[in-house]
Each structure stands twice: as C-alpha cells, then as structure tokens.
Amino acid sequence: MKISRRISEIPISEFMTRNVISIDPNAPLERLNRIFEEHNFNAVPVIENNKLIGVVNKVDFMTVFRKSMNRDFKIYRELMQLPVKEVMRQAVIALNPEDTIEKALEYMIGFRLRGIPVVNVKKDILGIVSRNDIVKKLMQEDIRNND
C-alpha cells in the first residue's frame, strides 16, 4: 500500500535551488544588469558575508535612471557604477527551509513574487525557491502519486 503525503505539506528544502546567483551590495549596477540579462531574472538577492541583506529587482534598478532623466546621457556610465546598495530593498520576504510549498505559493501569489530567498535563523542564504521549482515539484509529486 502506497502512503502519499499532502502536497501542501512538502517542505521547500526538498526542491529549492541551492546554488543561488546573488550580488554583493558594493557591486556596481553594471554587474547587476549583466545578471538580469544573462539569467533573465526579475530580482536578485543581495548577500554580504553569506547573509541575506536585501533584494534588488528590475524596477528598483530602473528607478536610478528615472531620477536622472533631466541630465546628459553621458551620465549612464556613471550610474552603472553606483553600488547595488543604493537601489536595493532591505525589507525582504524570505522563507525558512522547513516552510511548506503552501506557504511559498501564498507568498508568491500574495506579493506577486517570482522567487523567494530561503534563509536560516541567522539569515544565512541556503537557497531560493522559484515558480519553476514549485511547478516541477508539483509535476513530480503528481507522477509519483499516479504510478
């Protein structure tokens, strides 16, 4: 007899992405832009000493340019050298590895997030859970429960 568990109870530690692509708060916006382009991310965790200290998304990034619209276009190069900490958000929604798929979905839908960092109590970054991670896990569980 097969014992199945409720999908809503699956801890995110089972399916989160452990190799987190992140950025240092002192890195220039130019590097952040490369991450956005190369990985098609909407947001990137900001990590210092392996601790999650913020998140920066594309809207935060673009805010710098909006504020400088009345200036000469040459300012672009200067702006791209600003540190990420100038535009990052310090208030971060994060999950713990024991949190469930249900909580991750609740946060993603409620806050319109594509990914959520996963941290321990010391705010050490352990992983990130994305929409794709959740969909893959749901498909795996469906296949496993129907075999």
N, C-alpha and C positions, 0 to 999 in steps of 0.2 A: 504494500500500500504506500502510495506516494504522499508525503506530507508537504503541502505548499504553504508558504507564508504569504501574508498580505503584502502586496506591492508597496503600499503606503508606509510600511514599517522598515523598508530597506535602508540601512544607514548609507550616507553618501560616501563614507570611506571605502565602500566596495566598488565604486565606479568613478570617483573623481579623477581628474587628470593630476598626476603628481609632479610632472615636470612643468612648473609654472614659468611662463615667459613674463618677466616683470621689468621694472625700470627703477633706477636709483633716483632719489629726489634731486640730486645735483646734476643729473644727466641733462644735456641740452634738449630742447624741444625738437631739434633736428633728428636726434636718435629716436625719440618717441614717434615722430612721423614715419620713420622707417619701419618701426614695429607695426604701426597701423597698416602701412602699405603691404609689407611682406606677409602678414598673418591675417589680414582682413578682420582685425579686432575692432570692437567698438570702445573697449575700455581696457586699461592695463593697470594691474596692481603696482603700487609704489612701495618698494621694500628697502629697508635700511637695517643692516645687521640681522638679516633674515626675519625681521619683524614687519608686519603689515602696518604702514603708517598712513596710507592714503590710496586713492584711486584717481585716475585721470581718464576722462572719456573724450571722444572727438568734439563734443560741444564745448567742454572746458578748454580744449586745445584751440578751437576756433575763436573763442572769446578774446584771446590776445590780439587777433587780427582785427576784430571788430572795433576794439578800443583804439586801434591805431590807424583807422581808415582815413583820417584827415591829414596824415603825414605822407611824405615822399615814399614811393615804392621801394627805394633802397633800404628802407627800414626792415624789410622782410628778413634779410640776412641777420640783422641784429636780433630780431625777435626769435629767430630759430636758435639763437644761442642762449636764450633765457633758460634757467633751470626749471625742470618739471615742477619743483615745489612751488613755483609761482602760480601755477594753474590747477594743481591737484586739489581734490576734495579730501579733507581729513576725516570727515564723518563717513564711515564705511559700513556698509551692510556686509556681514560675514557670517559664515556658518562654522559649526564645530563638526569634527568627523563623525560624531555619534548622531548628529541631526539626521532626520529622515528625508527620503525623496519627497514626501508630502510637504515638509517644511520648505525645502528648496523650491518646489513648484509654487508654493504660496508666496514666497518672496519674489520669485521671478515674475509672476503674474501681477502681484500687488504693486511692485516697484518698477515693473517693466524693464527687468534686467536680462541680459543675455548670458551672464556668467557671474558667479559669486565666489569670492575667495573663501578658502577653508583654513581656519587657524585653530591652534590650541589655546589654552587659557593664558599663555604668555604672549599671545599674538604672533607666535612663530608661524610662518606660512607653511602649510602642509600640502596644499593643492588648490585646485579651482574646479568648480562644477559648472558645466555649461549646459545650454539647452540640448546640444548634440549628445552630451554624456547621458543625460536623462532619457532621451529618446532611444538611444542604443540599449540602455539598461532595460527599459520597458519592453523593447523587442526581444531581448534575450530571455527575460522572465516569461514572456508570452510563449516563446518557442519551448522553453524548458517545461512549462506547466501544461503544454498541449502535446508533448511527446509521449 
